[in-house]
Amino acid sequence: MDLPLREIEATGAPDTPVWWAQIPAVRQVLSEGWRLAPITVLVGDNGAGKSTLVEAVALAYGMGPEGGSIGSGYSTRATESALQLTVRRDIGAARFGFFLRAETMHAFYSFLEDNPGQRSEPQFHRMSHGESFLSLIGDRMHKPGLYLLDEPESALSFDGCLALVAHIKNLEANDSQVLLSTHSPLLAAIPGAEIWEVGEWGMRRCEWEDLDLVRRWRGFLDDPGRFLRYFLD
C-alpha cells in the first residue's frame, strides 16, 4: 500500500533549549526518525508530546496546526511550536489530508459557517458536541488521504468511539492513512493499529494490553471504590 506519509526522517535535535526539544518523544523522532503504519496510535499522559507531534505532522503535510484540510487557511491564534519535521511520502499515494483537533473544533465550525465557499456546510453549531464531531468526520474524512485526529474522544460517547473505530477501518480499506492521539483505551484498540506509548522514556512500540492506560482503566473498572480509596488516601 502506498502511504501518504511513509516516514518522518531524522534531522537531529537542536542544541538550543527550546521547550519542545526537551520532550523525550520529540527528541527521539528528531534523532531516530519515525516510520508510520497505515493506522498509528499515540498514547501517553498529558504533556508527553502527543499533540506536539501530531501538530507538527499536520504542518509538514500542509495542513493548518489548528485543524482543517490542506491549505484551509484556518487560524485563530498562532500557538504552535516551531518544530519542523521532514516527511517522506510514497509517490503513488493520495495527497489529500484533514486534521481534526478536538480543542479547536468550536472555532473551526464558526470558520466554516463564515466561509462556506461553493458547498453547503452542515450546521455544526446546532448539533451536540459528539454529533458535530461525527458529522464532521463523515463530511470531511471519506476520500483517500492522510487523516490526523488529536484526542477525538473528548466529544464522543462509548458508542460514538465505536462508530469512529468503524470509520477509521473503512478509511484504511480505501487507501487512507490515520495518525491518532488518544487517552481512550477503546480507540487505542483499533484492530491492526500500531501503538506507540510516549512518556519520559521517549516513544516505544507497545501492545494494547501492556499500555499503562489499559492497566489503570482495568484496575479502576475491577473495583472503582477500592481504586479511588487508594488514590484519595
ZADO-155557 format. One record per residue (C-alpha): x, y, z. Coordinates in steps of 0.5 Angstrom, whole numbers, padded with zeros to 4 digits, always signed. Example, Ala and Ser with C-alpha at 12.3 -4.5 7.8 and 13.67 -1.06 7.14 Angstrom:
<zavexs>
+0025-0009+0016 +0027-0002+0014 
</zavexs>
This chain:
<zavexs>
+0000+0000+0000 +0003+0007-0002 +0002+0011+0004 +0001+0019+0004 +0006+0019+0010 +0011+0014+0010 +0017+0016+0015 +0019+0022+0019 +0026+0023+0017 +0031+0024+0023 +0034+0031+0023 +0038+0032+0029 +0035+0035+0036 +0037+0042+0036 +0042+0045+0041 +0038+0051+0043 +0034+0050+0050 +0027+0051+0046 +0022+0047+0050 +0019+0042+0045 +0026+0040+0044 +0026+0038+0051 +0020+0033+0051 +0023+0026+0050 +0019+0023+0045 +0020+0029+0040 +0028+0029+0041 +0027+0021+0039 +0024+0023+0033 +0029+0028+0031 +0034+0024+0033 +0032+0017+0030 +0026+0019+0025 +0019+0015+0025 +0016+0010+0021 +0009+0011+0021 +0004+0005+0019 -0003+0005+0016 -0006+0006+0023 -0002+0009+0028 -0004+0011+0035 +0000+0015+0040 -0002+0014+0047 +0001+0018+0054 +0000+0022+0059 -0001+0030+0059 +0005+0033+0057 +0008+0027+0054 +0009+0030+0047 +0003+0027+0043 -0001+0034+0041 +0006+0037+0039 +0008+0031+0034 +0001+0031+0031 +0001+0038+0030 +0008+0038+0027 +0006+0033+0022 +0000+0037+0020 +0004+0043+0019 +0009+0039+0015 +0004+0036+0011 +0001+0043+0009 -0005+0043+0014 -0006+0048+0019 -0004+0047+0026 -0011+0048+0029 -0015+0044+0024 -0018+0043+0017 -0015+0041+0011 -0009+0042+0007 -0009+0050+0005 -0015+0051+0009 -0012+0058+0012 -0016+0057+0018 -0012+0060+0024 -0015+0064+0031 -0008+0065+0035 -0001+0062+0033 +0001+0058+0039 +0004+0052+0035 +0011+0050+0037 +0017+0052+0032 +0018+0044+0031 +0019+0043+0024 +0019+0036+0021 +0022+0033+0014 +0017+0028+0012 +0017+0022+0006 +0011+0020+0002 +0010+0015-0003 +0010+0017-0010 +0003+0014-0011 +0000+0016-0005 -0006+0020-0005 -0005+0028-0003 -0011+0030+0001 -0011+0031+0008 -0015+0033+0014 -0013+0035+0021 -0019+0034+0027 -0016+0038+0033 -0021+0037+0039 -0019+0043+0042 -0020+0048+0037 -0027+0045+0033 -0031+0050+0036 -0028+0056+0033 -0027+0052+0026 -0034+0051+0026 -0035+0058+0026 -0030+0059+0021 -0034+0054+0016 -0040+0058+0017 -0037+0065+0016 -0033+0062+0010 -0038+0057+0006 -0035+0057-0001 -0038+0053-0006 -0041+0048-0002 -0047+0048+0003 -0044+0046+0010 -0047+0042+0016 -0050+0047+0022 -0045+0044+0026 -0046+0049+0032 -0053+0047+0032 -0051+0040+0034 -0049+0037+0040 -0041+0036+0042 -0041+0029+0040 -0046+0029+0034 -0042+0035+0031 -0035+0031+0031 -0038+0025+0028 -0042+0029+0023 -0035+0033+0021 -0032+0026+0021 -0037+0024+0016 -0037+0030+0012 -0029+0031+0011 -0026+0024+0012 -0028+0020+0007 -0023+0020+0001 -0016+0017+0000 -0011+0021+0004 -0008+0023+0011 -0012+0024+0017 -0010+0026+0023 -0014+0026+0030 -0012+0029+0036 -0016+0027+0042 -0023+0026+0039 -0025+0022+0044 -0026+0029+0048 -0033+0029+0045 -0035+0022+0044 -0039+0017+0048 -0038+0010+0048 -0042+0009+0042 -0039+0015+0039 -0032+0012+0040 -0034+0005+0037 -0037+0009+0031 -0030+0012+0030 -0027+0006+0030 -0031+0003+0024 -0030+0009+0020 -0022+0009+0021 -0022+0002+0019 -0026+0004+0013 -0021+0009+0011 -0016+0004+0012 -0019+0000+0007 -0020+0005+0002 -0012+0007+0002 -0012+0012+0007 -0007+0013+0013 -0009+0015+0020 -0005+0018+0026 -0009+0019+0032 -0007+0021+0039 -0012+0019+0045 -0013+0018+0052 -0018+0012+0050 -0017+0005+0051 -0022+0004+0046 -0019+0008+0041 -0013+0005+0042 -0015-0002+0041 -0017-0001+0034 -0015-0007+0030 -0009-0007+0026 -0006-0001+0029 +0001+0000+0031 +0001+0003+0038 +0007+0008+0041 +0007+0010+0048 +0010+0016+0050 +0013+0019+0056 +0019+0020+0060 +0023+0015+0056 +0021+0018+0049 +0017+0013+0045 +0016+0006+0045 +0012+0001+0041 +0007-0003+0046 +0002-0008+0046 -0005-0006+0048 -0006-0010+0054 +0001-0007+0056 -0001+0000+0056 -0001+0004+0063 -0007+0007+0060 -0010+0000+0060 -0008-0003+0066 -0010+0003+0070 -0017+0003+0067 -0017-0004+0069 -0016-0003+0076 -0021+0002+0076 -0027-0002+0073 -0025-0008+0077 -0026-0004+0084 -0028+0003+0083 -0029+0004+0090 -0022+0001+0092 -0018+0004+0087 -0021+0011+0089 -0020+0010+0096 -0013+0008+0095 -0012+0014+0090 -0015+0019+0095 -0011+0016+0101 
</zavexs>
